[in-house]
Amino acid sequence: MLADALLAIAAAGGTAVVQAAGTEAWTSVRQRAARLLGRDAPERERAELERLDQTAAALEVVEPEQEAALRTRQEASWQTRFELLLESADDAERERLADDLRALVEEVAEARGNGVSGNTFQGPTAFQVGNHNRQDIRFGNGA
């Protein structure tokens, strides 16, 4: 079982991949995600590139009323792929992979000019990227 921080970065990674699809950042994010998930195996990397292309193609042709549901499914799918990647690594490699995934998330956040949004976290998890961030969170009736 992954620590909450690793689950959070996997969720942020899934969201980042979907948010990058169809943007100027897509080419770079696509390559980084495939390299990360391929783990230095060319055939696995090619398979990941195909999956990434399928995601982008599906998001490109989706009907507007179905877009939110498709994005949610795609984010969950990529989150799961990143979780499996992190779970399969030893401690040292897991740390390197998490750093690479954080860099991918930061790239998307910078390209979008804001943070990655739309994640759902279960438990006491927070994840924030970028430099000099300020975040004000309020819960309850006065929020």
C-alpha positions in Angstrom: 0.0 0.0 0.0 1.3 3.4 -1.0 1.7 6.3 1.5 -0.8 9.1 1.2 1.8 11.4 -0.4 2.5 8.9 -3.1 -1.3 8.4 -3.7 -1.6 12.1 -4.0 1.1 12.4 -6.6 -0.3 9.6 -8.6 -3.7 11.3 -8.6 -2.1 14.6 -9.5 -0.3 12.8 -12.3 -3.5 11.3 -13.7 -5.1 14.7 -13.7 -2.1 16.4 -15.3 -2.0 13.9 -18.2 -5.7 14.6 -19.0 -5.3 18.3 -18.5 -2.4 18.4 -20.9 -4.1 16.5 -23.7 -4.8 18.8 -26.6 -2.6 21.6 -25.3 0.8 22.9 -26.3 2.3 21.0 -23.4 0.9 17.6 -24.7 4.0 16.6 -26.8 6.3 17.0 -23.8 4.0 15.5 -21.2 3.2 12.6 -23.5 6.9 11.8 -23.9 7.6 12.2 -20.2 4.7 10.1 -19.1 5.5 7.3 -21.6 9.2 7.3 -20.6 8.2 7.2 -16.9 5.7 4.4 -17.3 7.9 2.5 -19.8 10.7 2.3 -17.3 13.5 2.3 -19.9 11.9 -0.5 -21.9 11.3 0.7 -25.5 8.4 -1.7 -26.2 6.6 -0.7 -23.0 7.2 3.0 -23.8 5.6 2.5 -27.2 2.6 0.9 -25.6 2.3 3.8 -23.2 2.5 6.3 -26.1 -0.4 4.4 -27.8 -2.4 4.6 -24.6 -1.7 8.3 -24.3 -2.7 8.9 -27.9 -5.9 7.0 -27.3 -6.7 9.3 -24.4 -6.0 12.4 -26.4 -8.0 11.2 -29.3 -11.0 10.3 -27.1 -10.9 13.7 -25.4 -10.7 15.4 -28.8 -14.0 13.9 -30.1 -16.1 13.6 -26.9 -19.5 15.3 -26.9 -19.6 18.3 -24.6 -22.2 16.7 -22.3 -20.0 13.6 -21.8 -16.7 15.4 -21.4 -16.7 15.6 -17.6 -17.4 11.9 -17.2 -14.8 10.9 -19.8 -12.2 13.2 -18.1 -13.0 11.6 -14.7 -12.6 8.1 -16.1 -9.3 9.0 -17.9 -7.9 10.7 -14.8 -8.7 7.6 -12.7 -7.2 5.3 -15.3 -3.9 7.3 -15.4 -3.9 7.6 -11.7 -4.1 3.8 -11.4 -1.3 3.4 -13.9 0.9 5.7 -11.8 0.0 4.0 -8.6 0.9 0.6 -10.0 4.2 2.0 -11.3 5.0 3.3 -7.8 3.9 0.1 -6.1 6.1 -2.0 -8.3 9.3 -0.1 -7.5 11.7 -0.6 -4.7 12.2 2.3 -2.3 15.0 4.0 -4.1 13.4 3.8 -7.5 10.0 4.8 -6.0 11.6 8.0 -4.8 13.1 8.7 -8.2 9.8 7.9 -10.0 7.8 10.1 -7.6 10.2 13.0 -8.3 9.8 12.5 -12.0 6.0 12.4 -11.6 6.1 15.6 -9.6 8.1 17.2 -12.4 5.5 16.2 -14.9 2.7 17.6 -12.7 4.7 20.9 -12.3 5.2 21.1 -16.1 1.5 20.9 -16.7 0.8 23.4 -13.9 3.2 25.9 -15.4 1.9 25.4 -18.9 -1.7 26.0 -17.7 -0.6 29.0 -15.6 -2.2 27.4 -12.5 -2.3 24.3 -10.5 -3.7 20.9 -11.3 -7.3 20.7 -10.2 -10.1 18.3 -9.9 -8.4 15.6 -7.8 -10.3 13.7 -5.2 -8.3 12.6 -2.2 -9.4 10.1 0.5 -7.8 10.9 3.8 -5.5 13.6 5.2 -3.6 14.4 2.0 -2.5 17.6 0.5 -0.4 18.2 -2.6 0.8 21.5 -3.9 3.3 22.3 -6.7 5.1 25.4 -7.9 7.1 28.1 -6.3 5.9 30.5 -3.7 2.4 29.0 -3.5 -0.2 30.4 -1.1 -3.2 28.3 -0.4 -6.1 29.3 1.9 -8.5 26.5 2.7 -11.6 26.9 4.7 -14.1 24.2 5.7 -17.6 24.6 7.3 -20.4 27.1 7.0 -18.3 30.2 6.9 -16.3 29.1 3.9 
